[in-house]
């Protein structure tokens, strides 16, 4: 099952790719509006009325009491142009695909005599949107070997940026992973991921180990290798959870004494479990539960430091089995509470003291979450591995 990208993700991708073309973006947006009008998603007159309405609202937000006389005509026209661009990005991201915007960019570049291969070097992968990186990486991987050969350095750069942004920023990990992961492998991770942060050490290690084993010359090993269906909650979602639930007062636990840590931890778990997730995250988790049906789940910690080079963190954080046999509401409550418990376990005294002993006390440890289906089948009232 593929988790759908959020509206915010789509809009951000459009904005970021256009920011790579500061001069040509105005021409690209002209073509974007052309597509929206021709395909019937927008009416020209209604769109221009929306531009004027939003522009006036922006004047009022900026403190103009009499917009029609306080702002010079040239400033008003500039304001409308900026609002028009913002609305173009918004409506395009809601109605049309990212692949189409790439086609429009290629059309504009072609007008300037830039070929599709040359356009691969028209953006900086370090600041480009993920959508652009994936599309360009896929294009290179599908090329015939002789045509692809001189683009291998560009492909490797794209893979390194994607691995660092999505999976791990540990150089020792990247040095190995870049030689094994394909763009298709990374796209599969993205389709199963919620949030923008990294997926954490446990998930990163599992993915790399599975990919290496799939490349084994041992046919029996490849045929019998199974990786449970996996979903990832990015490490950025922990701070969102803490922020919306006003849990910041627990952030300094790692600097307290052991007695204080152990005294506070039951209350921390209680506070985290009683907290809420944003509507967007709830919706994505509901989609996940609908997809897996009645399969049992295991919700696992996957912190940035976990299962890393030299820092195992074995048994320091939570992993929680969920039968997943109730109603959708019951299963959803169990899932969100399990995630909350794993978030709380970042402040587990055992984990904090382990970090202190390893000189990792000051590290900004963030917790990603790995959600996996449990392999096996139901036998009567038991759920057992296949024999």
C-alpha positions, 0 to 999 in steps of 0.5 A: 500500500502506498501512503498518499502524499499530503497537500502540503508536500505537493505544494512544497515540491512545486515551490521548491522546483520552481525556485531552481529557475528564478528567471524562467519560473514566470514563464513556467507559471504561465504554462501552468495556468494555461493547463489549469484553464484548458483542462477546466480546473479554473476559470480565468475570470474567477481566478483573477477575481481570487487574485484581487481578493487575496491581494486586498487581504494581504494589504489589510494584513500588512496594515493598510487602512485604505489600500486603494490610495495608500499603495502606489500602482506599481506596488499593487501590480507587483503584489498581484503578481506575487499572489497570482504565482502563489495561487498558481502553485496552490491550484496546480499542486491540488489538481495536476501532477508533478510530472506535468510541471517537469514537462512544462519546465522541459518545454521552457528549457527547450525554447532556450535550446537546452536539451533534456540531458543538459537540464539534469544539471540545471538544479542543485540536488542538495536543495531540490524537492524530493519529487524532482530528485526521484524523477530525474534519478528514475530517468537516468536509471532507465537509460541504456548503459552506454547513455547512462555511463557518463551520468553515473556521478549525477545519479550517485549524487542524487542517491546520496542526497535522498539517503541522507534526507530520508534514511540516515546522515551517518557517513559510514552508512551512506558510503555503503548504502549508495552502492546498493540502493537504487532509486526504485528502492528509495521510492518504495521507502518514500511511498510507505513514509509519513512525515519529512524526517529520517526513518531512524537507525533500526529501519535504516539497518533493516532496509540495507541488510535486506537490500544486500541479501536480495543481491546475494548470488545464493538463489535459495536465500533470495527466494526464501527472504521475506521482509515484513510490510513496513511503514515509517513515521519520520523523526520530525513528527516527534517534535510536532507531537511534543509541540502541539501537546505542550510537552516541552517541559520534559525536554531537559530530562537527560540532564537530571539525576538518575533518581529524578529521571526514574521519578518522572518517567511514569508521569511522562508516559501518562502525559504522552499517552493522553496526548493527540496527533494532528488530523493529518497524521491520524488520517494517514494512520487510518489509511494504513490500518485500512490497508493492512486489515486484520493483520497483527502489527508491531510498532517499533522504535527507530531512533536516529542513534539506534542500531548505529555504528557503535551504539546498539541501544538494544532493549532501551526503547519500546516495541509494542505488539498490537493484535489489531483485531478490534473495530477500526476505532479500537485499533486506531486508539491502540496504534496511536497509544503505542506510538505515543509510548515509543515517543515517551521511551526517548525519555526512558531513564535506561536509554538516557543513562546509556546515552550518558555513558556513551558520551551521547547526552548532548545529541539531538536524539529524535525518534522515528517509528517503524510499523510492521505487519507480523508474519504468520497466520491465524490458527484457532485463537493463536497467531503463529509463524508459517511452518 
